[in-house]
């Protein structure tokens, strides 16, 4: 399985998603980030780090997640080569105007190379209105942030592109601090098991969708 995580907008959540998948599923990591965090916890034999202008090699049957930065251009061979070989491309988008615009533009560009796109609505937080309307439900599909992202993707690109919710969580900071996936953190701490159960379930839904 090969999965690309890509958006031309920074801080959308690419690296936390890629890292959690890699640690959860024992995937290799491919990145074109000049300054990346992976040297600290990914073994050399599971890491491919290269410049934007370089092309990712054909890795055969190796399971890998690509954490991609930068913009698609004629010289951005790292991005296009990863998009072409990936089984799925995950595009993280959060509910902020610049990120929505960048995310929709990113999807339009990706479609030239890969049609298997999944949007992950990141940094979701419940507003007071969401809480009042939820009546105890934890369905993040009903939140205003998620619905705005879903509507934008459906109207501007296609309603066939799935949009998966991913709540804001301190778990993502702890992934890098402890060098463990969310599920691994939950296995070690009853408090983490309680606090991270929703975001872990959301990752399980993403895994189910892509078949890993």
N, C-alpha and C positions, 0 to 999 in steps of 0.2 A: 504494500500500500504506500502510495506517495501522496502527500497532502501539502499544498502550498497555502501559506497564510500571507495575504497581501492586501495592502491599501496604500495609496500614495500619501495618505494623511498620517502623520506621526501621532503617537499617543492614543491610537484607537484601540490598542490591546493586542497587537500582533504577537509580541514576544511572550507575554504571560500565557496566551493560548498555546503557542507553539511549544513552550517549555513544559506546560502541564501535560500535553499530549505525549511528548517525548518521554517524560519521566513515568507517566502512567502506563504507556504501551511499549516501553523500551525501544523507541524509534531512534534512529540517527537524526542529527540536526544538520541542515544545510543553511548557510546564511551568507548574505552579501553585505551585512552591516560592517562598516569599517571598525567601529568600536562596539564590540558585542560582549555579552556576559558569559558566554558558554565555556570559555577556557577554564572557568572556575569550578565547573562541576560536570562537564561532558568529556568523557575520555577522548583522546586524540583519534582513536580508531572509530569513533562514532560521530566525528565532526568534520564537515567540509565547510571551510570559510574561504571565500574568494572575493575578488573585486567585482564591482558592478559590470565592468566590461567583459569579464570572463564568463564562459559558458559552464554550467554545471555538467559534469560527466554523466554518462548513462550508468546508473547504479544497479541496473539489473533488477533482481528480486528483493533488494534490500528495502526494508521499511524505513521511510524517511519523511520528516516534516521540514519544509522549507520556510524559513522566517525571512521575508523579503522586504527590503527597504528601497526607496527611490522611486523614480518615475519611469514608465515604459517609454523607451526611445529606440532608435536604430542601433545605438551602441550599448543598450542595457541588456546584454546577452544573458546575464545571470537570471534576470526576471523572466524573460521570454522562454528560456530553456527550461526553467522550473515549471512554468505554467503549462508548457506543452506536454511534459512528461507526467504531470500530476493527475491522479484519479479524481481528486476534488480540489477546488480552490475555495478557501474560507476567507470572506471579506468582513472584517470587523468594522462596525459603524456605531457611533453613539449619537444621541439626539442633541446635536448642536449643528447650527447652520453650515459652518465650514466643513465639518466632518460629513454631513449628509451630502453636500455637493461633491466633495472629493470622493466619497464612497460610490456614489452613482456614476461619476466619471470613470472611476476605477473599474467598475463592473462592465461598463461599455467597452473599455479597452480590453479587458480580460476575454470577453466574448469572441475576440478575433483569434484567440489561441485555445480556449477551453470553454465548453458549455456547462460543465458540471460545477456550478457555483452555489455556495451556501453563504448567506449573510448571517453573521452573529451580531445581534443587537447588544452592545456592551455597555458597561457602567450603568446598568438599570438601577434606579432607586424609586421607591414608592413615594408619591406625593400624598398630602393629606387627603386629597380627593380620591386617590387610588385606595387608600386605607379605608375610607368611609364606604366606598362602593364595593369593596372586596367581601365584606361580611365574613371574615375569617378565612377566605380562600387565599392560597399561595400561588395562584396561577398568574405568572408574570406576563402572559399574553394579553392580559386585560389592562396593563399599566399604560399610562399616557405616552411615556417614552417609547415603549415597544410599538404601540399602535402608530405613532408618527413615523417611525422607521419603516415599518411594514407597509404603510400607505405610500410612502415615497418610493419604495422599491417597486411596488405593484403598479403605480401610476406611471413612473418614468421608465422602468425597464420591463418587468414582466411579473405577473402574479404567480408564475410557475416557480420562481426562485424561492426556496424555503428560507424563512427568517427565524432563527433560533434565539431565545432569550438567554442572556447571561448577566446576572445581577452584579452590582458593585460589591466587592468583598475584600476584606483585609487579607484573605487567604492568598491573594496574588503577591503581596509583599512577602509573605512567609515562604512562598515557594522558593524565592531567591535567597532568603536569609538562611533557610534550613536545607536548601538543595533537595527538596522532596516535593512530590506532587501533592495535590489536595487530598487525595485518598490516602497517601502515605502519611500525611500529617494527621489525618483522622484516625488512622490505625494506632498512632502513638499517643494520642491525647483525647480523653473523654470530652474535654471542653471543645476541642477542635471538631470532634465528631458531631457535637451538637450544633456548633456555630456554622459549620461549613456544609451541612447536609443538603441545603437547597442548591448551592452552586455545584456540588458534586453531582446531584441529580441532573442538573442542566447539562453538565459535561456528558453524563451517561446518555442523555437524549441525543446529543450530537454524535457520540460514538455509534449509537444504534442507527442513526440516519446514514452514516457513511460506512457502516459495516466493519468496525474495528472493535 
